[in-house]
């Protein structure tokens, strides 16, 4: 299946002469040819954008013998081999019975957790991990306001006006009093416009240490000494969405108040997820555009609802999309007693 054409954003380029196209359109020709688009379909787009017919036709002929394009074809073959290896392994993995069901278990031993879920790269929900945590009986919006309402926190605000809100999260940072934010969340109802996320770093601040005191026992495959340095606090209304992305470490995420819907896709399916920039997919999992992103139609999505008191384990590199179904307080931690530092060579293509 060929990919749909990508039209570049308009730029103030000189008009095409009778023999040449502007540089950005010549690059567009190369990119779309590498993506398998036909010269005929590309010519239609060029003409629809008022580019000279003879220059357009000449560019489509010239690209087939352009040295840079021919070199790129070789690298495209190498990418294709790697993608096929990943997708063949994924086909084998998902042939297992009940692949699409994320297991919910009360307990697992350290050995089983390490072998079956960490090295075996399988998501897992633990229903009893947080059973003795004081947080489960204490945390609430009112409790946050009473204990920490005077403190300032960093939130994301104005998310709904930015389609790339997570990728542009640094630009959406706002500092507010936590008590005011609690009032805003409680009174405002469901929305994706504001959210206190892991980036707030509040658990590194002494005034929020009591939140860590509310975390009870941890399994023996977690390093308690690293909890303060490797944990995060989340608070927001129902309706908040963390779009499809992958993390660069493994982590556990405990739902304390409210429910969240988690959807997972194996890292072996990365070639189907249009990962052009950073750790993010271009695909909107709630409204996938299969005309623009056709390969996503072949991806297998695992779907669970995380209930209060449950903890999800996120294996390395698994893609996930998270939606708060109601007002939510959550706690995540990555202090696993296994190697948990990894390097990713992420793309930075922002104009596709």
C-alpha positions in Angstrom: 0.0 0.0 0.0 1.4 3.4 -1.0 1.4 6.2 1.5 -0.8 9.3 1.0 0.9 12.5 -0.3 2.2 15.0 2.2 1.8 18.6 1.1 4.3 21.0 2.8 3.1 24.1 4.5 3.1 27.2 2.2 6.4 29.1 2.4 7.5 32.3 0.7 9.6 30.7 -2.0 10.4 32.1 -5.4 8.1 31.1 -8.2 9.1 28.1 -10.4 10.7 28.9 -13.7 10.0 26.9 -16.7 12.8 24.4 -15.8 13.0 24.3 -12.0 10.9 23.9 -8.9 11.6 25.7 -5.6 13.8 23.8 -3.3 11.0 22.9 -0.8 9.0 21.4 -3.6 12.0 19.5 -4.9 12.4 18.1 -1.4 8.7 17.2 -1.3 9.1 15.3 -4.6 12.0 13.3 -3.2 10.2 12.5 0.1 6.9 11.4 -1.5 8.7 9.3 -4.1 10.6 7.6 -1.3 7.2 7.0 0.4 6.0 5.1 -2.6 3.7 7.8 -4.1 3.3 7.6 -7.9 4.5 10.3 -10.2 1.0 10.7 -11.5 -0.5 11.5 -8.1 2.4 13.8 -7.3 2.0 15.7 -10.5 -1.7 16.4 -9.7 -0.7 17.9 -6.4 2.1 20.1 -8.0 -0.3 21.4 -10.6 -3.0 22.0 -7.9 -0.5 24.3 -6.1 0.0 26.4 -9.3 3.4 25.1 -10.1 4.6 25.1 -13.7 3.7 21.9 -15.5 7.0 21.5 -17.4 9.1 22.2 -14.3 7.0 19.7 -12.4 7.3 17.0 -15.0 11.0 17.6 -15.3 11.4 17.3 -11.5 9.5 14.0 -11.5 11.8 12.6 -14.2 15.0 14.0 -12.7 14.4 12.5 -9.2 14.7 9.0 -10.6 18.4 9.5 -11.3 19.2 12.0 -8.6 22.3 10.7 -6.7 21.0 11.8 -3.3 17.7 10.1 -4.0 19.4 6.9 -5.2 21.5 6.9 -2.0 18.4 7.4 0.1 16.8 4.3 -1.6 19.7 2.2 -0.2 19.0 3.4 3.3 15.3 2.9 2.8 16.0 -0.8 2.0 17.9 -1.1 5.3 15.0 0.5 7.2 12.6 -1.9 5.4 14.6 -4.9 6.6 14.6 -3.7 10.2 10.9 -2.9 10.1 10.1 -6.4 8.6 12.2 -8.1 11.4 10.2 -6.2 14.1 6.8 -6.9 12.5 7.6 -10.5 11.9 8.5 -10.9 15.6 5.3 -9.0 16.5 3.3 -11.4 14.4 4.8 -14.3 16.3 4.3 -12.7 19.7 0.7 -11.9 19.2 -0.1 -15.4 18.0 0.0 -16.4 21.7 -3.4 -17.1 23.3 -5.0 -14.1 24.9 -2.4 -11.7 23.6 -4.9 -8.9 23.5 -5.8 -9.3 27.2 -3.6 -7.5 29.8 -3.3 -9.7 32.8 -4.7 -8.6 36.1 -3.0 -10.4 39.1 -2.9 -9.8 42.8 0.8 -10.7 43.2 3.8 -11.9 41.3 7.2 -13.0 42.6 10.3 -11.1 41.9 11.6 -13.8 39.6 8.4 -14.1 37.6 8.0 -10.3 37.4 11.6 -10.0 36.0 11.4 -12.9 33.5 7.7 -12.8 32.4 7.0 -9.1 32.4 10.3 -7.1 32.3 12.4 -9.3 30.0 9.3 -10.8 28.4 8.0 -7.3 27.7 4.4 -7.7 28.8 2.1 -5.1 30.4 0.6 -6.2 33.7 -1.9 -4.9 36.2 -1.3 -5.6 39.9 -4.5 -5.4 41.9 -3.0 -5.6 45.4 0.3 -3.8 45.2 -1.0 -0.7 47.0 -3.3 -2.4 49.4 -1.7 -1.0 52.5 -0.9 2.5 51.1 -2.3 5.3 53.3 -2.8 7.3 50.1 -5.8 5.1 49.2 -7.7 6.2 52.2 -6.4 9.8 52.4 -5.8 11.4 49.0 -8.6 13.5 47.7 -8.9 17.0 46.2 -9.9 18.3 49.7 -6.9 16.7 51.3 -4.6 18.2 48.7 -6.0 21.6 49.3 -5.8 21.3 53.1 -2.2 20.1 53.3 -0.6 21.7 50.3 -3.0 24.4 49.0 -0.6 27.2 49.8 2.2 25.7 47.7 2.8 26.7 44.1 2.9 23.9 41.5 3.6 23.7 37.7 0.7 22.6 35.6 0.0 22.5 31.9 -2.7 24.9 30.8 -4.3 25.8 27.5 -3.9 22.3 26.1 -7.1 22.3 24.1 -5.9 25.2 21.9 -2.8 23.3 20.8 -3.1 20.1 18.8 0.5 19.2 19.8 -0.1 20.0 23.5 2.1 17.2 24.8 5.0 17.9 22.4 4.7 21.6 23.2 4.3 21.1 26.9 7.1 23.4 27.9 5.3 26.3 26.3 2.1 25.4 28.2 3.7 25.6 31.7 1.9 27.7 34.2 2.7 28.2 37.9 -0.4 28.3 40.2 -1.3 27.8 43.8 -2.3 24.2 44.3 -5.4 25.2 46.3 -6.6 27.4 43.3 -5.9 24.5 40.9 -7.9 22.1 43.1 -10.9 24.5 43.0 -10.5 24.8 39.2 -10.5 21.0 38.7 -13.4 20.3 41.1 -15.6 23.1 39.7 -14.7 22.8 36.0 -15.8 19.3 35.1 -14.3 17.1 32.4 -11.7 18.8 30.2 -8.3 18.2 28.7 -7.3 21.9 29.0 -5.4 21.7 32.3 -3.4 18.9 34.0 -0.8 18.5 36.7 1.5 15.9 35.2 4.7 14.1 36.0 6.7 17.1 34.7 5.7 19.1 37.8 8.5 17.5 39.9 6.7 18.3 43.1 7.9 15.1 44.8 11.5 16.5 44.7 10.4 19.4 46.9 10.6 19.1 50.7 7.1 20.6 51.3 5.5 17.7 49.4 7.4 14.9 51.3 4.2 14.0 53.2 2.9 12.6 49.9 5.7 10.1 49.8 4.9 9.2 53.4 1.5 8.1 52.1 3.1 5.4 50.0 3.1 2.1 51.8 5.1 -1.1 51.2 6.6 -1.8 47.8 7.4 -5.2 46.2 10.9 -6.5 46.5 11.5 -5.7 42.8 11.4 -2.0 43.7 14.2 -0.1 45.4 12.6 2.0 48.2 15.7 4.1 48.6 15.2 5.5 45.1 11.5 6.3 45.5 11.7 10.0 46.1 14.1 10.5 43.1 12.1 8.3 40.7 8.4 9.0 41.3 5.8 11.4 40.0 2.4 12.8 41.1 -0.5 13.3 38.7 -3.7 15.3 39.3 -6.4 16.5 37.0 -10.0 16.4 35.9 -11.8 13.7 34.0 -11.2 14.1 30.3 -7.4 14.6 30.4 -5.6 12.7 27.6 -2.0 11.7 27.3 -1.6 11.0 23.6 0.0 8.0 22.0 3.8 7.9 22.9 6.4 5.7 24.5 8.5 6.3 27.6 12.3 5.7 27.6 12.2 3.8 30.9 10.0 1.2 32.5 7.6 2.3 35.3 4.7 1.4 37.5 1.6 3.7 37.7 -0.8 3.4 40.6 -4.3 4.8 40.3 -5.3 6.2 43.7 -8.5 8.2 43.0 -10.7 7.8 39.8 -10.2 5.5 36.8 -8.0 5.8 33.8 -8.3 4.0 30.4 -4.9 2.7 29.2 -4.3 1.5 25.6 -1.1 -0.2 24.7 0.7 -1.1 21.5 3.8 -3.2 21.3 7.1 -1.5 20.5 7.6 -4.0 17.8 4.7 -2.2 15.9 6.6 1.1 15.8 6.9 1.0 12.0 3.1 1.3 11.9 2.8 4.3 14.3 4.3 7.2 12.3 6.8 8.2 14.9 8.2 11.3 13.2 9.1 13.5 16.3 10.5 12.5 19.6 8.6 9.7 21.4 5.3 10.6 19.9 3.1 9.0 17.3 1.2 11.2 14.8 -1.8 8.9 15.2 -4.8 10.1 17.3 -5.9 6.9 18.9 -9.4 8.2 19.5 -9.8 9.4 15.9 -7.3 7.6 13.7 -7.0 9.0 10.2 -6.4 5.8 8.2 -6.4 7.7 4.9 -3.3 9.6 6.1 -1.8 6.9 8.3 -2.9 3.6 6.7 -0.4 1.3 8.3 -1.9 2.0 11.7 -4.9 0.0 10.6 -2.8 -3.1 11.0 -1.7 -2.4 14.6 -3.1 -4.3 17.6 -4.3 -2.3 20.5 -4.6 -3.6 24.1 -7.2 -1.9 26.2 -7.8 -1.8 29.9 -9.4 0.4 32.6 -7.2 0.9 35.7 -9.4 1.0 38.8 -8.6 2.8 42.1 -6.0 0.8 44.0 -4.6 -0.9 40.9 -1.1 -0.5 39.5 -0.1 -1.0 35.9 3.4 -2.0 34.8 4.6 -0.4 31.6 7.3 -2.4 29.9 10.1 -0.9 28.0 9.1 1.1 24.9 5.5 0.1 24.9 3.3 2.7 23.2 0.4 3.9 25.4 -2.5 6.4 25.3 -4.1 7.3 28.6 -7.5 8.9 29.3 -8.8 10.0 32.7 -12.4 8.7 32.9 -13.1 10.9 35.9 -11.2 13.2 38.3 -7.9 11.5 39.0 -5.0 11.3 41.4 -2.2 9.0 40.4 1.3 8.1 41.5 4.0 6.6 39.2 7.4 5.2 40.1 10.3 3.9 38.1 12.6 2.7 41.0 12.7 -0.9 39.7 15.5 -3.1 40.9 16.5 -3.9 37.4 18.5 -2.0 34.8 16.2 1.0 33.8 18.3 3.5 31.9 18.2 3.3 28.1 19.1 5.4 25.1 16.8 6.1 22.2 17.8 7.8 18.9 14.5 9.7 18.5 13.6 11.5 15.2 13.0 15.2 15.1 10.9 15.7 12.0 8.4 18.4 12.7 7.1 19.3 9.2 5.5 16.1 8.0 
